[in-house]
Amino acid sequence: MGNILIVDDSRTSRRILKSVLENQGHQVVGEAKNGEEGYQMFKELKPDIVTLDVTMPVLDGIGALKKIKGEFPEAKCVMVTAAGQKTKLVEAVQAGADEFIPKPFDTDNLGQLIKDVLAK
């Protein structure tokens, strides 16, 4: 299973994601509240996967994705998106996002999605 960094400004979203991922055998190695903090933690922790909420203060998920992929092109990045963020999805794909997790979370799909990304 993988080491995962969760980056989301919503404490509730972080808690749900952490619970689902840990129940599936993954280890959550860190949690960040914004993209800049997430980028710094990624550099330090080098997780197998980072989940990035698209909309966050300081530095949004797309900005964090670009910084992480710019420095670590092999990084596996999964974007967490709310409904109505289609233009952001296109930008995230262009910036190298590996996959997308829609909110609200579907726990069954979430587990399979993380397994698929780890297997890439």
N, C-alpha and C positions, 0 to 999 in steps of 0.2 A: 504494500500500500504506500501511499505517498505522503510527503510533508507538504502542508498547504498553508499559505499566508492568505488571510482574509482581509480585504480592504473595502470598508463600507462605512459611511458616516452614520448609519442607523444601527444602534446597539441591538435592536430587535432582530434585524436582518443578520447581523454577525452571530448572534446567539443561535438562531435557527440553523444557519449554515454550519456552524461549529458542531451543533448537536447531531445533525444529519451526517456530516462527514465523519465524525468520531464514531458514530454508531456503525458506520460502514468500514471501520478499521483504519481510517486515515488519522494522521496526527496533525492537528492545527498548531503550527509552530509560532504563529504570531497573529496579531490583529492590529490594524491601523484604521484611523478615523478619516483620513484624507489621502489623496494621491501622493503628495509629497512625502508624508510619513510612510506610506506604503512603499514608495521607491527606495527610501533610506533603509527600511526594514528588509526589502528584497535583497539589496546589496549585502547586507550583513548576514542574513539567514540563508540565502540561496535555496529557497524552497523548490520542490518539484513542480508545483503549480501555484499561481497566484490568482485569486478571484478579485476582480475589480468592479466595483459599482460604477456605472457610467456617470451618474450625477453626484458630485461631492464638492465640498468647499475647498479652498486653497488651490488644489490641482485636481481636475476631474479625472475620471477613469481613462479617458482617451489620452489625456496628457501624460498620465502615469504610464500607460501602455507604451506610448512613444518613447519615453525616457528609458523604461526597462528594456524594451526591444532594441533600442539604439545601443545600449551598452551590453546587453545579453541577448543576442539574436536567437539563441536556442531556448530562451525562456518560454514556458508554457503559460499562457495568459487566457483566462476565461472571464468574459465580461458578464456582469449581472445587470439586466435591463428591465425597466418597467415598460408597460404598454405605451405605445406612442413615441418610441425613440428610434424609428426606422432610419432617419438620416444619420443618427449617431452609429447605428449598426454598420452602415456602409463605410463610415470613416474608420470604425474599429477594425473591420475586415482589411481595409487598405493599410492599416497600421500594423497588421500582423496578429490580430486576435485569433486564438485557436478554436474557441467555441463560445456559446452564449447560454446563460441561464436566465430564463424569464422569471420575473416576480409576478404573482406569488409563486413560491417554490413548489415544484412537484417532486417530492422526495424520491420516488422511484426513478424518475428520469434523471434527476440530479446525480444519483449514484452511478448510473450507467454512463452518463456524460463524462464524469471525472475519470472513470476507468478507461474510456475511449481516449481521452486526452493523454493520460499517463502512458497508454500503449503506443502513442505516435512516435 
